[in-house]
Amino acid sequence: MRGSGATMLERFPFARGRPLLGYGGAVAITGLSLTIRLLADPLLPLGYPYVAFFPAVILTTFLFGVRPGILAAILCAIVAWYFFIPPVFSVKMNSGIAFALTFYAAVVTIDILLIDWMQRANRRLAEERERSRQLAERGELLFRELQHRVSNNLQVVGGLLSLQMRSVADPAARRALEDASRRLGLIGRIHRQLYDPQGEQLDLAAFLTQLAADLIDAGGKPGISCRVEAEADIHMPAHAVVPIALIVAEAVANAIEHGFADRATGDVVIRTMRDDGGRLELLVIDDGGGLPPGFDLARANSLGLRLAQMLARQIDGSFALEDNGAGTTVRLRLS
């Protein structure tokens, strides 16, 4: 709390735990204020015995604490009484002097109490801020640990499905298990980068670039390239990026499996843009074999395509699959 993160006000008073420094500072400031008052005396009208001593008490209390402030108040009262309250160079008492000293005592008491209250409030604020910082750090650590465990669990489930697939003879069942294992593995790989404990949005271009590398690596065809052409400064919350990631993953997986079924090389482009109305459009374009004749997305039996359409509706978007003449284009448009 008193380290580099503390504000200047939170460092006061300096003399906490160092009484000699505080009392020495009180004596020094009293002496300085007396010197200033003596030098200013020819310039001042008659009276004003405390004109240099009120600031001395305030400064001492602020710098060194309550007890040095009380000492400074007592010393300043004696010095002002002796040097500047008639008859000077004496400490005689009468009703006027008693009233002046009482007024002085009331003012410096209020000053000392107010400064002490302010510094105590500053210390409490600093302590609360430190506790909040520690809680935030602990929460972030627990959050990241949770995300790490969720990611690991997803990959473990994907691995179990992959093991189970080896003992299944039915081709359709093997394919279903393979797809499920691939999707779970993908979600597990990207899960760590999706969520931020501060709730900040993700840079879509950076996220898609990493995702593209993961998809090509998982696809098992290093001869196929996948590049991202994304507009800068497109940021999205994690809850919207998850469906987009799954749709892109499905599109790239279909391109590798079907579009490049008889080829070891090819190109896939993931492109994002915004239209004039500010709506986001995402394209996954490949130069593979294209769609089969008479293909109708509405009648497709592919679980992956049905899942992509469902995910698009989940984020208020539309999903389309088009033959571009040189391959296939997946079009996701968000409203």
C-alpha positions in Angstrom: 0.0 0.0 0.0 2.9 2.3 0.7 4.8 1.1 -2.4 4.9 2.4 -5.9 1.2 2.0 -6.3 0.3 4.4 -3.4 -0.6 7.9 -4.2 1.3 10.8 -2.6 -1.5 11.6 -0.2 -1.5 8.1 1.1 2.1 8.4 2.1 1.3 11.0 4.8 2.0 11.4 7.6 5.7 10.5 7.2 6.3 10.1 10.9 4.0 7.1 11.6 6.2 4.8 13.7 9.0 7.4 13.8 8.2 9.7 16.7 11.6 11.4 16.8 11.3 12.5 13.2 7.8 13.9 13.9 8.7 15.8 17.0 11.9 17.1 15.4 9.9 18.2 12.4 7.4 20.0 14.7 10.2 21.9 16.4 11.8 22.8 13.0 8.6 24.0 11.5 7.8 26.1 14.6 11.3 27.7 14.4 10.8 28.4 10.7 7.4 30.0 11.3 8.8 32.2 14.0 11.5 33.4 11.7 9.0 34.2 9.0 6.8 36.0 11.5 9.7 38.1 12.8 10.7 39.0 9.3 7.2 39.9 8.3 6.5 41.9 11.5 7.5 45.3 10.2 5.1 44.8 7.2 2.1 43.7 9.3 -0.3 46.0 11.1 -0.6 45.7 14.9 -1.9 42.4 16.0 -2.1 39.2 14.0 0.1 37.2 16.4 -0.8 33.8 14.9 -0.6 34.7 11.2 2.5 32.5 10.6 1.6 29.9 13.2 -1.7 28.5 12.0 0.0 27.3 8.8 2.8 25.8 10.9 0.3 23.6 12.9 -1.5 22.6 9.7 1.7 21.7 7.9 3.2 19.8 10.8 0.0 17.7 11.3 -0.2 17.0 7.6 3.4 15.9 7.3 4.1 14.2 10.6 0.7 13.3 12.3 -1.5 14.3 15.2 1.0 14.2 18.1 3.7 16.3 16.4 0.8 18.6 15.3 -0.2 19.0 18.9 3.4 19.7 19.9 3.6 22.3 17.2 0.3 23.9 18.3 1.6 24.2 21.9 5.0 25.6 20.8 3.5 28.1 18.4 1.0 29.3 21.1 3.9 29.9 23.5 6.0 31.6 20.9 3.2 33.8 19.7 2.3 34.7 23.3 5.8 35.6 24.2 6.9 37.5 21.1 3.7 39.0 19.6 1.0 39.4 22.2 1.4 42.6 24.2 3.1 43.0 26.5 5.7 41.3 24.4 8.6 39.2 25.7 6.4 38.1 28.6 3.7 35.5 29.3 1.3 37.6 31.3 -2.3 36.5 31.3 -5.5 38.6 31.2 -9.0 38.2 29.9 -8.0 39.4 26.3 -5.1 37.1 26.1 -7.1 34.2 27.5 -9.7 34.8 24.8 -7.1 35.0 22.1 -5.5 31.7 23.3 -8.8 30.0 23.5 -9.7 31.1 20.0 -6.3 29.9 18.8 -6.8 26.5 20.6 -10.2 26.0 19.0 -9.0 26.7 15.5 -5.9 24.5 15.7 -7.9 21.7 17.3 -10.4 21.8 14.4 -7.5 21.9 11.9 -5.7 18.9 13.5 -8.9 16.8 13.7 -9.9 17.5 10.1 -6.4 16.6 8.8 -6.3 13.5 10.9 -9.8 12.5 9.7 -8.8 13.1 6.1 -5.6 11.0 6.4 -7.5 8.2 8.1 -10.0 8.2 5.3 -7.2 8.1 2.8 -5.6 5.1 4.6 -8.9 3.2 4.7 -9.4 3.9 1.0 -6.0 2.6 0.2 -6.6 -0.5 2.3 -9.9 -1.1 0.5 -8.2 -0.6 -2.9 -5.5 -3.1 -2.0 -8.1 -5.6 -0.9 -10.0 -5.1 -4.1 -6.8 -5.6 -6.1 -6.0 -8.8 -4.3 -9.6 -10.1 -4.8 -9.4 -9.2 -8.5 -6.1 -11.0 -8.9 -7.5 -14.1 -7.1 -10.6 -14.0 -9.2 -8.6 -13.7 -12.4 -6.4 -16.6 -11.3 -9.5 -18.8 -10.5 -11.1 -17.7 -13.8 -8.1 -18.8 -15.8 -7.8 -22.0 -13.9 -11.5 -22.7 -14.6 -11.0 -22.0 -18.3 -7.9 -24.2 -18.4 -9.8 -27.1 -16.8 -12.8 -26.7 -19.1 -10.5 -26.7 -22.1 -8.6 -29.7 -20.9 -11.9 -31.5 -20.1 -13.2 -30.8 -23.6 -10.1 -32.2 -25.1 -10.2 -35.3 -22.9 -13.8 -36.0 -24.0 -12.8 -35.5 -27.6 -10.0 -38.0 -27.0 -12.3 -40.5 -25.4 -14.7 -40.2 -28.4 -11.7 -40.8 -30.7 -10.8 -44.0 -28.8 -14.4 -45.1 -28.8 -14.5 -44.6 -32.6 -11.8 -47.3 -33.1 -14.1 -50.0 -31.8 -17.1 -49.0 -33.9 -17.5 -50.9 -37.1 -20.5 -49.0 -38.5 -19.2 -46.3 -41.0 -22.0 -43.8 -40.1 -21.4 -44.2 -36.4 -17.6 -43.9 -36.9 -18.2 -40.7 -38.9 -20.5 -39.2 -36.2 -18.0 -40.0 -33.5 -15.2 -38.6 -35.6 -17.1 -35.3 -36.2 -18.0 -35.0 -32.5 -14.4 -35.7 -31.5 -13.1 -33.1 -34.0 -15.5 -30.4 -32.8 -14.8 -31.0 -29.2 -11.1 -30.9 -29.8 -11.4 -27.7 -31.7 -13.5 -26.0 -29.0 -10.9 -27.2 -26.4 -8.0 -25.7 -28.4 -9.6 -22.3 -28.9 -11.4 -22.0 -25.6 -8.5 -20.5 -23.7 -8.3 -17.5 -26.0 -12.0 -16.9 -26.2 -12.7 -15.6 -22.7 -11.2 -12.7 -20.8 -11.9 -12.2 -17.1 -12.2 -8.5 -17.8 -14.9 -9.0 -20.3 -12.9 -7.4 -23.1 -13.9 -8.0 -26.7 -11.8 -10.1 -29.0 -10.0 -8.9 -32.1 -11.7 -10.9 -34.8 -8.8 -10.8 -37.3 -6.2 -12.1 -34.8 -8.6 -14.7 -33.5 -9.4 -16.0 -37.0 -5.7 -16.1 -37.9 -5.0 -18.4 -35.0 -8.1 -20.4 -35.7 -7.1 -20.9 -39.4 -3.7 -22.3 -38.3 -5.4 -24.7 -35.9 -7.8 -25.9 -38.5 -5.2 -26.6 -41.1 -3.1 -28.4 -38.6 -6.0 -30.5 -37.5 -7.0 -31.2 -41.1 -3.9 -33.3 -41.8 -3.3 -31.7 -45.3 -0.3 -29.4 -44.9 -0.4 -28.6 -48.7 -3.7 -26.7 -48.2 -3.2 -23.0 -47.3 -5.7 -21.0 -45.3 -5.2 -17.2 -45.1 -7.3 -14.5 -43.4 -8.3 -11.3 -45.1 -10.0 -9.3 -42.4 -10.8 -5.7 -41.9 -9.0 -4.1 -38.9 -10.6 -3.0 -35.7 -13.5 -5.6 -35.8 -14.0 -6.6 -32.2 -16.7 -9.0 -30.9 -17.7 -10.4 -27.5 -16.8 -14.0 -26.8 -20.4 -15.2 -26.8 -20.6 -14.2 -30.5 -17.2 -15.4 -31.5 -17.9 -19.0 -30.4 -20.6 -19.6 -33.0 -18.6 -17.9 -35.6 -15.6 -20.0 -34.8 -17.6 -23.2 -35.1 -19.2 -22.1 -38.4 -15.7 -21.3 -39.8 -14.4 -24.6 -38.5 -17.2 -26.5 -40.2 -16.7 -24.6 -43.5 -12.9 -25.2 -43.5 -13.3 -28.9 -42.5 -15.8 -29.4 -45.3 -13.5 -27.8 -47.8 -10.6 -30.0 -46.8 -12.7 -33.2 -46.7 -15.0 -32.7 -49.7 -13.6 -29.8 -51.8 -10.1 -31.2 -51.7 -11.0 -34.8 -51.4 -8.8 -35.8 -54.4 -6.2 -33.1 -54.0 -3.3 -32.5 -51.6 -3.1 -28.8 -52.3 -5.5 -25.9 -52.4 -6.4 -22.5 -51.1 -8.9 -21.4 -48.5 -9.6 -17.7 -47.8 -11.4 -16.5 -44.7 -12.6 -12.9 -45.4 -14.5 -10.5 -43.2 -16.0 -7.1 -44.2 -18.7 -4.7 -43.2 -21.4 -3.5 -45.6 -22.6 0.1 -45.9 -25.1 -0.6 -43.0 -22.2 -1.7 -40.7 -23.3 -5.4 -40.8 -20.6 -7.9 -40.6 -20.2 -10.5 -43.4 -17.8 -13.4 -43.2 -16.9 -15.5 -46.2 -15.0 -18.8 -46.4 -13.9 -19.3 -50.0 -12.1 -22.4 -51.4 -11.0 -23.4 -54.9 -12.0 -27.0 -54.4 -14.4 -29.2 -56.3 -17.5 -27.1 -55.7 -21.0 -28.2 -54.8 -22.5 -31.3 -56.2 -25.1 -30.8 -59.0 -28.6 -29.9 -57.6 -27.3 -29.2 -54.1 -30.0 -27.6 -51.9 -28.9 -26.4 -48.5 -32.4 -26.6 -47.1 -32.5 -30.3 -47.9 -29.0 -31.2 -46.9 -28.7 -34.0 -44.4 -25.3 -33.0 -43.1 -25.3 -32.6 -39.4 -22.5 -30.0 -39.7 -24.4 -27.8 -42.1 -27.5 -28.0 -39.9 -25.4 -27.1 -36.9 -23.9 -24.1 -38.9 -27.4 -22.8 -39.7 -28.5 -23.2 -36.1 -25.5 -21.3 -34.9 -26.0 -18.5 -37.4 -29.6 -18.1 -36.2 -28.3 -18.0 -32.6 -26.4 -14.8 -33.3 -29.1 -13.3 -35.5 -27.3 -14.1 -38.7 -27.9 -16.0 -42.0 -25.9 -18.9 -43.4 -25.6 -19.7 -47.1 -23.5 -22.1 -49.2 -22.8 -21.1 -52.8 -20.9 -22.4 -55.8 -18.6 -19.6 -56.9 -17.6 -21.2 -60.2 -14.1 -22.1 -59.0 -15.0 -23.8 -55.7 -17.4 -23.1 -52.8 -18.2 -20.0 -50.8 -19.7 -20.1 -47.3 -21.4 -16.8 -46.5 -22.3 -15.8 -42.9 -24.0 -12.5 -42.6 -24.8 -10.9 -39.2 -27.7 -8.5 -38.9 
